[in-house]
């Protein structure tokens, strides 16, 4: 996986659909989902940094599956693109909630 991208709440960014990959290196369609961290943007900086570190540790466990991840601090929203592995979205969400209890899955198809 490439590094977790953290977007600035102050700078405009290119649309996510242009940045997030749609296919893996073998041409298979990737699966996307989102995780919300309610009120993260209003938390103290040390809490935000701790949350980012927890996210990175979880992604290190799933580095074979996570292809792209972007944390939008303005929206307190994490976008995750994963390889098409059955059950991987559920596993990642459960791992995130284990270390960040306030994490909420927004989209899980």
Secondary structure as GFF3:
##gff-version 3
##sequence-region A 1 109
A	DSSP	beta_strand	5	7	.	.	.	ID=ss1
A	DSSP	alpha_helix	16	19	.	.	.	ID=ss2
A	DSSP	beta_strand	31	37	.	.	.	ID=ss3
A	DSSP	three_ten_helix	40	42	.	.	.	ID=ss4
A	DSSP	alpha_helix	45	61	.	.	.	ID=ss5
A	DSSP	beta_strand	66	72	.	.	.	ID=ss6
A	DSSP	beta_strand	77	82	.	.	.	ID=ss7
A	DSSP	alpha_helix	88	99	.	.	.	ID=ss8
A	DSSP	beta_strand	103	107	.	.	.	ID=ss9
###
